[in-house]
Amino acid sequence: MKRSKEQQEMIANRIREKRRELKMQQKKLAEKAYISQSDMCKIEKANKWLESDELRRIADALGVDTGYLLGTL
């Protein structure tokens, strides 16, 4: 399912904020989520559309529910 640019920016902000809260380097999050560092950078800038499997892996790496990243929790 495609998300609007606004939704993608909200998800990107939540990912970045949670990563910083955990004092986690972007590179470490990328490694834990099995995503290239380049793609993680694009994701955090809302320049890459997230696939559902990427969203799940990022949520798992951050220790949050996907609903948190989607703004439904």
N, C-alpha and C positions, 0 to 999 in steps of 0.2 A: 504494500500500500504506500503510495506516495504521500508525503507530508508537505504542507505549505512551507514556504521559506520561513515564516514566522515561527512555526512549530519546530523546524529544524534548528533555528537560532536558540529557542528556549531549551531544547535538548542539549545543544552544544554548551550553553551556559551552565546547565546543571552538571554536566560531565566535568567541565573545567573547575567549577566551584567545589564539587565533591573531591576531585583529585587534589586540589590545593588544601582542602580541609584535612585530608589524609597525609599531607606533606609528601605526596608521591610525584616523582618526576614524570613528565609526559612519556619519556622513553620506557620507563618501568610499566606504566599503564599499557602502553602498546604491546610490550612483551607479554604481560599477563593476559591480555585479551587476544593475543595472536593476530595482531594487526600491525602493519608496517608503521614506523614512526612518522613517515610522510603522510600516510592516510590519517593517522591520529591527529596530526596537526591540522589537516583539512577538516576533519570532523569537528574539532574544537573551534574552528573558525566558521563552521556551518557552510563550508564549501564542498562538502561531500555528502551525498544522500546516504543515510545509514540503512543497511539491509537488516532485517529482523534478527538474523544470527549474529551480526556484529553488535547490535544493541544488547542482546542477551549476554554476549561475552564481556562487553564493557561493564554492564551492570554487575555481573559476577565478579569481575576484577575489582570493582569498587565496593563490593559487599552490599549492594542495594538491589531492590526490586526494579524490574523494568518499568513498572508503574511510576516509580519515583522520577525516573528520567523522562518519562512521557508526560509527567505532570498530572497523573491521575490519582496519585496517593498523597 
